[in-house]
Amino acid sequence: MPSIKKNYLYNLTYQVVAILVPLVTTPYVSRVLGAESVGVYSFTNSIVTYFALFAAFGTALYGQRQIAYVREDKTQRSQVFFEVLLFRVIFTSVCTIVYFGFLIIFTPQNMMVYCMQGILLIAVAFDISWFFMGLEQFKRTVLRNVAVKLVGMVLIFILVKSPRDMALYAGILAGSQLVGNISLFPYLRGLISFSGIGKINPFRDTKTIATLFFPTIAVSIYTVLDKTMIGVFTESAVQNGYYEQSEKIVKTALTLVTSLGVVCIPRIAAAHAAKDIDTIKRIIFRSYRFVWLLALPLIGGIIALASQFSGWFYGPGWDEIPVLISVFSFLLIGIGINNVTGVQYLIPVGLQNVFTATVIAGAVINVVLNLLLIPHMAALGAALASVVAEIAIAVIQLIYVRKTFPVKDVVAPMPKYLAGAVLMTALLWWARGFFSSTILATGVLFVAGSAVYAVSLLILRDSFFLEICKQMLRKARRHT
């Protein structure tokens, strides 16, 4: 059976690249395209995302889970693969036709940008990463994702030179996603068979797929609808630009917090199929602890260094970014916790209806707050609404699973991490006054803050952190 630690390291490699690429490209894009053009990209991307959601129709989570259930049986996993793939192709074809019909009928501004965004729809049909994740073969998807990110980054620097290249920028991002998805197909050799292909029925389990689609739609309400509503209420692409760039930085940090969950989903699904509740509990409790370990210092560091960081990172014309980044940072806790409870536990064990109900509750909260806040606070109002919605979902889900995962046990490790994070934040807040807004200064403060946090946990003798340190030392000794 594949190692969770090894898969985590593969996934972490991708997450590091996913962090570094925006850190490299965002300053360039912010200066070359400007807030208005970035806002146009954000708004058009929010529109095509709705069609992409219907094209995927919940099959990513469903496919990953079902492959995990039958991964030892080549005939069964082949059947699942072809059924899910055909289901995606059918839905993607319909959604693509509807999307371009929508463009023809309404003929919106920035038509070329919308057309480039449409490539993302086609990419949905060719996305088979769910198959490899279900088999816990993360190495292949990670290598693909890393290559796609790096190629896209290089093309942006070479080809995007001014606001007139906005459509080209959208095309590079969407096109690299499509090419990356297609590149996974050669790896299917030996993993699937074509025997019995005539018996496949893509609509065999449509009801279950639909139950996984509903939470996906609900999630989109507070991850995509925010951008649409900002554009509608403010009638200005600039506010969408602020929202897009600030959310992107925090979501980049979020990949570190949720990286462990991605590799745990198929293992939990397999444990559930084997009725191994002890393994499930062990993995979930460690995942909660992992969230506290990373999310709390990241929130503190973002708040302390937001203004210092944004000065050199974004350049002139992005004055609202520091406040937005600080507000968005609390998504690290909300999304981090509900990712463990919902995506990592409820869905793999077949409680997707519960997950759907909690996400819908959060979506309702988000829409109501958007309606109240965006007209008066623009992008900041949307950010506040997102944070409140995510935290509400986390609380509701924890209440539901409290018999299996008591809340007191979930939060028990948190005080030590909070103490270390508060000390680190206070020192960074004080120290930043002695540094100018430069990349070197931010790097020095980041390293210093990380050291303070690590020493704090060593002094507090946190068992989880000590275990990680010991594992790192053992690996270092093996390579010396």
N, C-alpha and C positions, 0 to 999 in steps of 0.2 A: 504493500500500500504506500502511495506517495507520502513523503514527509511534510507535515504542516509547516515545520520550520524552514525546510528548503523552499516550499511554495511561497512562504511568506517572504523569504529573501528575494525570490524572483519577482514577486509582486512589488516588494519594496524598491527594487531596482527601477522598475517602471515608474513608481510613484516619485522617486527622486528625479528621474528624467522629466516627468510631468510637472514637477516643481521648477526645475532649472529652465525648461524651455520658455514658459511664460515670463520668468524672471529676466530672460535674455530678450525676448521679443516684445514684451509689453512696453518698455520705455521707448523702443524704436517705433512701434505702431502708434503709441500715444502722441509722439511728436510728428510723425509723417502724415498720419491720417487726421489727427485732431479729434476733439471731443464729439463734434457733430457727426463726422463720418463713422466713428466707432459706435455712436448712438444709432445710426441708420443700420449698421450691421447687426447690432443687438436686436433692434425691432424686427427686421426681416427674418432673423434667425428664430425669434420667438414664434413667428407665424408658421414657418416651415416645420418647426418642432411639433406643433399640434398634429400635422399630417403624418409626421414620422412616428408619433406615438400610436396612431391608429394602424400604421403599416406594421409595426412590431407587435402590437396587440397583446402585450403581456407574455410573449413567447420566450423572451430571454430568461426570465426567472423560471418559467415552466420547463423549458428545455433543459436548463442546467439541473434542475431538481430531478426531472424524470431520467436523465442520463445517469445521475448519481445513484438512483434507485436500481438501475439495471446494468451498471457498467461492467459487470463480470460476464454478461451474456451478450456475445457479439451480435447474434441475430436480433435480439430485442432492442439493443441500443441502435442498431442500424435502422430498425423500423421507426423508432422514435426520431432519429435524425432526419430521415426522409419525410416523415409526416410534418415535423416542425418546419423544415426547410420549404416544403411545398406550400404550407400554410402561409409562411412569410412572403413567398413569391406572389401568391394570389392577392394577399392584402396589399402588398407594396404596389403591385400593378394598378389596382383600383385606386389607391390613394394618390399615386403619381398622376394618373389621368385626371382625377378630380382637382389636384393642386394646379396643374397647368391650365385646366379649364377655368379655375378661379382667376388665374392671372389674365387670361384672355378676356374674360367677362368684365373684370373690374379695372384692368389695365392700371395698376398702381404706379406711383412714382418709383424710380430706381428699379425698373423692370429687369435690367440685366443682373442686378444683385439678387433679386428673387429667383431668377433662372439658375444662377450659380448655386444658390442655397438648395435648389431642387435636387442637386446631385446627392445630397444627404439622404433623400428618400430612396434613391436607387441603391445606395450603400446599405440600407436596412436589409434588403433581400439577400445580400451576399455576406451578411454578418453571421458567422458560425462560431464565434468565440465561446458561446454558451456550451457548445459540445465539448470543447477541450476543458472548460472550467468544470463541467460535470464529471469529467474523467480525472480531474485534479492535475491536468497537464498544463501547468501555468507557464512553463518555460517557452512554449511556442507562441502563446498569445503575447507574452511579455516582449519577446524579441521582435514580433511584428509591431507592437505598439511603440516600442522604442524607435524602430526604424522609421515609422510613419511620422512620429514627432520630430525627429531630427531632419528628415527630408523636407517636411513642411516648413520648419524653421529656416533652413537654408534658402528655400524658394522665396520666402517672405523677404529676406534680406536682399536677395538678388533682383526680384521683380517689382516689389511694392515700393514706390518712390514718392507718391504724392496722393492727396485725397481723390484724384481721378482714378486711382488704382483700387478703389474700394471693392468693385466687382471682382477684380482679379484676386484680391485678398480672400474674399468669400470662396472663390473657386479653388484656391490653393488648399484651404482648410477642408472643404468638402471633398475635393478630388483625392487628397491624400488619404482620407478616411475610406473612400471607395477602393482605392488601390490596396490599402492595407487589409481590408476585409477579403478581397479576392485572393490575396497572397497566402491565406491560410488553407485553401482547398488542396494543394499538393500534399499537405500533411495528413490528409484523411486516408491515404493509402495504407492498407493493412488494419485500419481501425474499424472499417465498415465493410459490409458485404452487400451484394446486389441480389442475393437469393431472396425470393419472396417479395420483391419490390412491387409486383403487380397487386399485392394485397394491402398496400398502404392506404390509409384513409386519413387525409389531413384534418378532417373535421370530427375525428373520433372522440376527442376530449375537449370540444369547444367550450363546454360549460365551465370546466376547470380553468381553461385558459382565460376565459372572460372574467373569472373571479380574481385573477392576477392582473388583468388589464385595468380594472376599476381603480385599484390603489395607484397604478401608474398615472392614470388620468388625474386623480386627485392630487398626487404629488406635483404634477405639472402646473396645477393651479397656483401654487405658491413658489414655483421655481421658474415658470415661464410667463404666466399671466401677469406677474409683477411688471415685467418689461413692456408688455402690451398695454397695460393700464397707465403706466407712466407716459408712454407715447400719446395715448388718447387724452388723458387729463391735462398734461402740460403742453401738448402740441409743440414740443421742442425735443429735438434729437439730443441736445446737450445733456439733459438730465439722464437720458438712457445711457449716454456715454459714461457719465459718472458712475451710474449703477453697475454697468457692465464691467468696468475696469476694477472697481473696488470689490465686487463680488468675486471676480476671477482670482484675485490674490488670496482671499480668504478660502475659497473653494480649493485652491491649490494647496494651502496648508491642511485643509480637511482631508485630502487624500492620504496624508500620513496617519490621521486618526482612524480612518475607516479601512486602511490597507489590510489589517489582519482579518477583518470580517469577510472580505472577498474570498480568501482561501479557506475559510472555515465553513462556508455554506454547504459545499458538497459533502464535507466530512460529517456535518450535523445531519444532513439528509440521509446519509448512509447509516449513521448511528440510530436514527429514528426508525429506519427500515428494519434494523436489527433489534429494535426495542432496548437499546443501550442508553438508558436515561442518565446513568452516572457519567458517561463520556460527554453527553450533551451538557450537563450541569458544569462539569469541569471546564469545558471550552468556553461556555457563556460567561462564567464568573471571571475567567482570565481576560476575556474580551472587555468586560466592563472595567476591569482594573487598568487595562491598556488604554482605554479612553481617558480615564482620570489622569493617568500618568502623562499623557501627551497634551490633552486638550487644555488643561488648566494653565500650564506655563505658556502655551502658545497664545492663549487669550491675553494673559498678562503682558507678554512680550509685544504683541500687536498693539495693544492700547498704549504702552509706554513709548513705543518707537514709531507710531503711525505718522506723526507730523515730521519727524526726523527723516524717515524713510521716503515719504512721498515727495519731499522737496527735490531730491536728486533722481528719483525713480521715474516720475511722471513728467517732470518739467513744468513750465508755466501753463496756466489755463486749467489746472485741475485742483483748485483750492478747496473744494468740498470733499475731496477724497479722504483726508485723515479721519474726519468724524464718521463717514460711512464705513470705513474699514474697522474702526473701533466697535461700531454697532454690530456689523456683520460677524465679528470675531466670536460672538456668543453662539453662533450657529455650530461651532465646534463641539459644544456640549450637547445642544439639542439634537443635532443630526447624529453625533457620535453615539449617544445613548439609544436613540430610537433605531439606529442602524443595527445595533446589537440585538435589541429586543425584537424588532419587527422583521428586518431583512434576514438576520442571522438565525433567529429562533422561530418566530411565528410562521413564516413562509415555508421553511424546510420541513417543519413537522405537520404541515397541512392546515394550519390555522389562518389561512389567507383572508378568510371572511372577517376575522377579528382585526387583522392588519388593515383591511380595507376600511372598516368602520372608524378606526382611530385616525387614519389618514384623511378621511372625508371630514371628520370633526375638525382637524387642523386646517383643512382647505376652507371650510366655512369661516373659521376664525380669521384666516388670512384675507379672504375676500372682503369681509365686513370691515376689517381694519384698513385695508387698502382704500375702500370707498370713503372712509372717514379721514384718513391721514394723507393720502397722495395729493388731493386738491390743495392742501395747506402746506405740506412739507415735501412734496415731490419725491425725489429718490430716497431721501431720509425716511419718509413715511413708509415707503415700500420695504425698506430694510428693517425697520422696527416691526412691521407686520410679519415679515418672514421669520424673524427671531422668536416672536411670541408664539407663532403657529408651531414651529418646530419644538419648542420647549413644552408646549401643551401636549403635543403628540407623545413626547417622551414620558411625560407624567402619566398620561392616560394608559399607555402601554405598560408601564411599571406597575400601576395599580392592578391591571388585569392579570399579570403573571406573578403577582406577589406570593401566591401559594407555592409556586415552583421556585421562584427566585425572590425571596423576601427583600423588601426595599432596604431594610436595615443592613442586610448583608451586601447589597449592591453598593450602598454609600459608605460602608464601613471603612474601606481603604482611603476614601477621599480626603479626610482631614490632613494627613501627612503631605499629600500632593498640593493641597490648597495652601498649607503653611509655607512650603517651599516656593510656590508660585507667587504668593503675596510678598515674601521677602525679596525675591528676584525682581518683581515689578517695582517695588519701592526703590530699590537701588538703581534700576535702570532709569526710572523717572527723575531721580536726583542726578545721576551721572550724565544724562543726555544734554544738560545745560552747559557742559564743558566741551561739547563737540559740535562742530559745524555739520551741515547736512551734506555728507559725502558718502560714497559707497564704502570707503575704508572705515569711516567712523561707525557706520551701521554694522559693518562686519565685526569690528572690535567689540561693540556693545552686545551684539548677538552672542559672540563667544563667551564674553564675560558673564552675561546673564545665564547661559547654559551651564557654565561652571558653577555659579552660585546655586542653581537649582540642583545640580547633581550632588554637590557637597552637602546641601541641606538634606537630601534623601539618605545619603550615607550616614550623616549624624543621627538622623531619625531611625536608622536601621530598617528601612522599608524592605521587606523580604522579597517582593517582586522585583524591585530595582536591583537588589543585591544579586538575585538569581541571574538577571540579564547581564550584569557586570561579570559574574563568574563565567558564564557561557562565552562571553566575548574574550575573556582572558585565556580560556582553554583553547579557543580557536586561534588566537594570536600565537600561543606557544607552539601549536602544531605547525604553524607556518614559519617558525624561526629555527 
